[in-house]
Amino acid sequence: MGELSIRVFMIQTGIACVVNQETNKLEVKKVENLSIVSLRISKSCVDEAIDRLDLAGPLKVSGSDPCSLWLGPDRWLLVGNNTPEELIESCEQQLTGILHHAVDYSRALSTQKVIGKDAWRLLASGTSIDLRPEHFTVGSCCRTRLGQVAAVIVADGHDEFSLHVDRSYETYLSDWLAEAVSIYCSRFN
């Protein structure tokens, strides 16, 4: 399946928004072909596992491919371009002797990106997390509710966020984001 993109270019003229490719571009796109592995570590072995795999600390992201997203004191998502089987095998090799559980979540989760000036404002309209750049800095992540569904929000860049949600909510989140863009257009431009 190809990449799904919704592109909105906004300026305010009176109360209506019109297309303008020069200002305030917001882009929402679905990310395909990511491998996502859920990793849980025995609480008694967490510190050693963090060292072996360079796992992210609380509310942070660590690494590049795969990157680890901290979900809780003993849970991470590993997200990368290798196959899920390769990620799980890497966990098996590097965590020898450590009680852990690594499961392929690639088909269970959907990932979308929100990119653009003040993308945090758009997302903040659907969550209680303070997403202002000075508080939710690049490399931050958290589990929360976004638009009333469970989501993991990751600050990939100053104006770039990844959203991981249960695949059954993929269409709902896309619709919610499209409506939020419309509201953003009328309020902030």
Secondary structure as a PSIPRED ss2 file (coil, helix, strand):
# PSIPRED VFORMAT (PSIPRED V4.0)

   1 M C   1.000  0.000  0.000
   2 G C   1.000  0.000  0.000
   3 E C   1.000  0.000  0.000
   4 L C   1.000  0.000  0.000
   5 S E   0.000  0.000  1.000
   6 I E   0.000  0.000  1.000
   7 R E   0.000  0.000  1.000
   8 V E   0.000  0.000  1.000
   9 F E   0.000  0.000  1.000
  10 M C   1.000  0.000  0.000
  11 I E   0.000  0.000  1.000
  12 Q E   0.000  0.000  1.000
  13 T E   0.000  0.000  1.000
  14 G C   1.000  0.000  0.000
  15 I C   1.000  0.000  0.000
  16 A E   0.000  0.000  1.000
  17 C E   0.000  0.000  1.000
  18 V E   0.000  0.000  1.000
  19 V C   1.000  0.000  0.000
  20 N C   1.000  0.000  0.000
  21 Q C   1.000  0.000  0.000
  22 E C   1.000  0.000  0.000
  23 T C   1.000  0.000  0.000
  24 N C   1.000  0.000  0.000
  25 K E   0.000  0.000  1.000
  26 L E   0.000  0.000  1.000
  27 E E   0.000  0.000  1.000
  28 V E   0.000  0.000  1.000
  29 K E   0.000  0.000  1.000
  30 K E   0.000  0.000  1.000
  31 V E   0.000  0.000  1.000
  32 E C   1.000  0.000  0.000
  33 N C   1.000  0.000  0.000
  34 L C   1.000  0.000  0.000
  35 S E   0.000  0.000  1.000
  36 I E   0.000  0.000  1.000
  37 V E   0.000  0.000  1.000
  38 S E   0.000  0.000  1.000
  39 L E   0.000  0.000  1.000
  40 R E   0.000  0.000  1.000
  41 I E   0.000  0.000  1.000
  42 S C   1.000  0.000  0.000
  43 K H   0.000  1.000  0.000
  44 S H   0.000  1.000  0.000
  45 C H   0.000  1.000  0.000
  46 V H   0.000  1.000  0.000
  47 D H   0.000  1.000  0.000
  48 E H   0.000  1.000  0.000
  49 A H   0.000  1.000  0.000
  50 I H   0.000  1.000  0.000
  51 D H   0.000  1.000  0.000
  52 R H   0.000  1.000  0.000
  53 L H   0.000  1.000  0.000
  54 D C   1.000  0.000  0.000
  55 L C   1.000  0.000  0.000
  56 A C   1.000  0.000  0.000
  57 G C   1.000  0.000  0.000
  58 P C   1.000  0.000  0.000
  59 L C   1.000  0.000  0.000
  60 K E   0.000  0.000  1.000
  61 V E   0.000  0.000  1.000
  62 S E   0.000  0.000  1.000
  63 G C   1.000  0.000  0.000
  64 S C   1.000  0.000  0.000
  65 D C   1.000  0.000  0.000
  66 P C   1.000  0.000  0.000
  67 C E   0.000  0.000  1.000
  68 S E   0.000  0.000  1.000
  69 L E   0.000  0.000  1.000
  70 W E   0.000  0.000  1.000
  71 L E   0.000  0.000  1.000
  72 G E   0.000  0.000  1.000
  73 P C   1.000  0.000  0.000
  74 D C   1.000  0.000  0.000
  75 R E   0.000  0.000  1.000
  76 W E   0.000  0.000  1.000
  77 L E   0.000  0.000  1.000
  78 L E   0.000  0.000  1.000
  79 V E   0.000  0.000  1.000
  80 G E   0.000  0.000  1.000
  81 N C   1.000  0.000  0.000
  82 N C   1.000  0.000  0.000
  83 T C   1.000  0.000  0.000
  84 P H   0.000  1.000  0.000
  85 E H   0.000  1.000  0.000
  86 E H   0.000  1.000  0.000
  87 L H   0.000  1.000  0.000
  88 I H   0.000  1.000  0.000
  89 E H   0.000  1.000  0.000
  90 S H   0.000  1.000  0.000
  91 C H   0.000  1.000  0.000
  92 E H   0.000  1.000  0.000
  93 Q H   0.000  1.000  0.000
  94 Q H   0.000  1.000  0.000
  95 L C   1.000  0.000  0.000
  96 T C   1.000  0.000  0.000
  97 G C   1.000  0.000  0.000
  98 I C   1.000  0.000  0.000
  99 L C   1.000  0.000  0.000
 100 H E   0.000  0.000  1.000
 101 H E   0.000  0.000  1.000
 102 A E   0.000  0.000  1.000
 103 V E   0.000  0.000  1.000
 104 D E   0.000  0.000  1.000
 105 Y C   1.000  0.000  0.000
 106 S C   1.000  0.000  0.000
 107 R C   1.000  0.000  0.000
 108 A C   1.000  0.000  0.000
 109 L E   0.000  0.000  1.000
 110 S E   0.000  0.000  1.000
 111 T E   0.000  0.000  1.000
 112 Q E   0.000  0.000  1.000
 113 K E   0.000  0.000  1.000
 114 V E   0.000  0.000  1.000
 115 I E   0.000  0.000  1.000
 116 G E   0.000  0.000  1.000
 117 K C   1.000  0.000  0.000
 118 D C   1.000  0.000  0.000
 119 A H   0.000  1.000  0.000
 120 W H   0.000  1.000  0.000
 121 R H   0.000  1.000  0.000
 122 L H   0.000  1.000  0.000
 123 L H   0.000  1.000  0.000
 124 A H   0.000  1.000  0.000
 125 S C   1.000  0.000  0.000
 126 G C   1.000  0.000  0.000
 127 T C   1.000  0.000  0.000
 128 S C   1.000  0.000  0.000
 129 I C   1.000  0.000  0.000
 130 D C   1.000  0.000  0.000
 131 L C   1.000  0.000  0.000
 132 R C   1.000  0.000  0.000
 133 P C   1.000  0.000  0.000
 134 E C   1.000  0.000  0.000
 135 H C   1.000  0.000  0.000
 136 F C   1.000  0.000  0.000
 137 T C   1.000  0.000  0.000
 138 V C   1.000  0.000  0.000
 139 G C   1.000  0.000  0.000
 140 S E   0.000  0.000  1.000
 141 C E   0.000  0.000  1.000
 142 C E   0.000  0.000  1.000
 143 R E   0.000  0.000  1.000
 144 T E   0.000  0.000  1.000
 145 R E   0.000  0.000  1.000
 146 L E   0.000  0.000  1.000
 147 G C   1.000  0.000  0.000
 148 Q C   1.000  0.000  0.000
 149 V E   0.000  0.000  1.000
 150 A E   0.000  0.000  1.000
 151 A E   0.000  0.000  1.000
 152 V E   0.000  0.000  1.000
 153 I E   0.000  0.000  1.000
 154 V E   0.000  0.000  1.000
 155 A E   0.000  0.000  1.000
 156 D E   0.000  0.000  1.000
 157 G E   0.000  0.000  1.000
 158 H C   1.000  0.000  0.000
 159 D C   1.000  0.000  0.000
 160 E E   0.000  0.000  1.000
 161 F E   0.000  0.000  1.000
 162 S E   0.000  0.000  1.000
 163 L E   0.000  0.000  1.000
 164 H E   0.000  0.000  1.000
 165 V E   0.000  0.000  1.000
 166 D E   0.000  0.000  1.000
 167 R H   0.000  1.000  0.000
 168 S H   0.000  1.000  0.000
 169 Y H   0.000  1.000  0.000
 170 E H   0.000  1.000  0.000
 171 T H   0.000  1.000  0.000
 172 Y H   0.000  1.000  0.000
 173 L H   0.000  1.000  0.000
 174 S H   0.000  1.000  0.000
 175 D H   0.000  1.000  0.000
 176 W H   0.000  1.000  0.000
 177 L H   0.000  1.000  0.000
 178 A H   0.000  1.000  0.000
 179 E H   0.000  1.000  0.000
 180 A H   0.000  1.000  0.000
 181 V H   0.000  1.000  0.000
 182 S H   0.000  1.000  0.000
 183 I H   0.000  1.000  0.000
 184 Y H   0.000  1.000  0.000
 185 C H   0.000  1.000  0.000
 186 S H   0.000  1.000  0.000
 187 R H   0.000  1.000  0.000
 188 F H   0.000  1.000  0.000
 189 N C   1.000  0.000  0.000
